[in-house]
């Protein structure tokens, strides 16, 4: 593990519209480490996009500074910055006629001549990016003809072809199905470790981020940015910063956010993992009390209650609510 | 493999261009065969001296102007569509044609109102007035563009300027006499045949100069396909590209409009046709492809407009829309248009 590639020091960010100055974030401190996958989490409207914008150099900080490899982002000439930092944005519109290879090839733009022709070295970089994202088989497909998940991987490949130490991804897993979400995040993790890149992912998928990230940046209104190993944040309870209001809580056992039910403790006997799901189903259905304990048998699956046997929870709940 | 295929298509396009060019020259009220034109142009063997006159001083300059206008408008349209990432953008979205219209309207409508005789209204005068008008509107838009941050706002500003200028033209038309109004209406229908060789020379020179900023921005246009934010992250300066685009399209579309009047449709449609046929978003292919297609299409439209066998010609602006619109509609219906862009 190398040192930090990107450091934010006492950063204040905001927008000026006419005479109104609106400060969005203040007093931010962070560091993005090489070889690590960092996930930025926080509720909508907390300023994640603003922070990403300023890291990309599109928004100048009001106070403080962002250092990329020891040099201020604003001091980088445009072309040089493009060789240090690549991005994957949320903008969905892409030319449908473009092939995956052409898209990934565009990632070489900071290195190519005025025509944008790829030389041998560029072609090698494109091949490597395609193989690192495991999408060689898509190379001649057009962007209009592939799935959202494949397109996302192609966009990641484009960013990799740009050959930068720092890669920023803004919600790369939005609009993807569950399997693709895991695939994309594991891919990013693998790339961060193998290529020693510093990767920052803005995401709302807490459970997947917990599985894959080396570091969390948590943002919440009015509190400084919390940075740490996800597991440390779980132990310290700081992970609950993510969850405003008292309705939800983070379940340490299950590794995810749960609705805080007014838990009616029902007497259920049987294997532990099954008890959890039965309890959950009864809570959701609003079953407040039962006359006698429910007994669960795993194989063959059956539920015994009040001297009757049920084949499914659905039958049981219907019986209980009658 | 891919490059050779593209090359073959471009080569085919050039062949078609030569064919259409010869066809265009051979058509007209006086019948002159393609064979005679070949012999005449290459060896100077004309059946009659009048044929030489007709071909060299009427049909040839008109065909060359058609090509130049087709190329200029298509290339402007392509640049606008990519820069604004809008399939409906064309060469005139920044108010160039209404600007040229205003210049000519002031010359014809206000000029005749002030007692200038219609005799001064030669091609040079309208071209000068058109250039002046297109230039000043483009300058105004550019001044606003200086302050505008994103391209979508620039597009809206350009369109608004266009409408405002058109309104001024309407006012001028409303208060002018029937004679002047007719002259202006005829100008606004476009004409490819009223230019002599000296004007053709100037037009080609401007076309060549206008292509220079475009050629040097080919990589920027390719990256711009992913949008402004991505382009920035890859080291492209969108502001610089914007100025290069304004300069290039101003010269290309501005000069064509000033000399030939507004010619609709070509600038919007040809880039789409080129994308459909060449099936690539790469501007290294699309620039030459659109140029060839634009030249071919305008030559074809002009040939149709001559109404083979009759002395009458139709206004080019009407023909481009009448001939072109069905072509594009059929292509759009056959293929998924929005997906192709």
Interface residues (C-beta under 8 A of the other chain):
Chain A: X56 X58 X78 X79 X80 X81 X82 X83 X85 X86 X87 X89 X91 X93 X94 X95 X96 X97 X98 X102 X103 X106 X107 X109 X110 X112 X114 X115 X116 X144 X162
Chain B: X85 X216 X218 X219 X222 X223 X225 X226 X227 X229 X230 X232 X233 X234 X235 X236 X237 X275 X279 X280 X281 X282 X284 X339 X340 X341
